[in-house]
Amino acid sequence: DNGGPGPARALQANSKPRTIQGGAVYTTPFAPNVASVQIMLKTDGRPLNARIELLQGPNNNKQVMEVYTEDGLDRPFFVVVETPGDGNVVRIVNTAT
């Protein structure tokens, strides 16, 4: 079963996936009352190379996660990121070429 643990399976079942092609960037801001966000990255079986960035306000350093998995279908990546405060933006960069 490649659905991952319970929260990842629920996220996959209840969310509309977005395709981020190689080299592309997806950015989304969210409201100050959002305490955390769930992110799941997967591929069609190819390696997964991505960077997830959390930008919090204009004067804070961004938090960055570099993600790699050999097979993004068998081993998708799932994370919950806490997002206290306001001015939060998540940016996902497909670093595959």
N, C-alpha and C positions, 0 to 999 in steps of 0.2 A: 504494500500500500504506500503510495507516494504522496498522500495527502498531508503528511506530517502530523504533529501533535494536535490535540483538540482545538486550541485557539486558532492555529493556522488553518485547519480544516473549516472552521466556522467562518473565518475571514474570507476564504476562497469561495465558500458557498453563498455568502451574503454580500459580496462586493462585485462591482463591475471591473474587470481587469483592464489595464492600459498597456499598450505595447510601446516600448521605448526602444527604438532602433539603435544600432551601434553608433556611438558618438553623440547621440541625442541626449537632451536634458529635459526633465519634467520637474516643474516647480509648482508648489501649492502652498499658499498661506492658509492659516486657520485661526479661528476665534480665540480670544484670551481664556475663555472658559473651558477649552479643551485641555484636559490634564495629561493625556498621552495619546499617541497614535500608534497603530499597528501597521507594519510594512511587511509585505511578503513579495519576494522576488523569485521568479522561476523562469526557465527556458523550455524549449521544446526538446531538450536532451543535449544541447550544446553546452560548453562551459559558460558559466555566468561570471562576468567581471563588471562590477559596479562600484560606485561611490555614493554613499548616503550622507547628506549634509543637513545638519540642523542649525539654522541661523536664528538667533534669539535677539531681536532688537538691533538697532543700528550700531551700537557701540560694543557689542560683545563678540568674542572670538567664536567662530563657528565650530561645532563638534562634527567630526568626520569619521565615518566607518568605511574602510575599504573592504569589499566583499569579493570572495572568489570561491567557486565550487566547480569541480570538474564536470558534473552533470546536473544542470539546473532543473531537470525534471525529476530525477531520482532523489536529489538532495536540494530542494528549494531552501531559500534563506528566509527566516521569519524573525522579526524583532519587534519589541514594544519599546518605544522611546518616550520617556517622560518629557513633558513640555510645559514647565511652569512659567508663569508670567505672560506677557503679551508681546506682540510683534514676531511671533514664531512663523518660520517658513521651513518647509522640508524641500530639499532639492535632491533628485535622484539622477545620477549621471551614468549612462551605459558606457563603460570604458572599453568595451570590446571593439575590435577593429574589423 
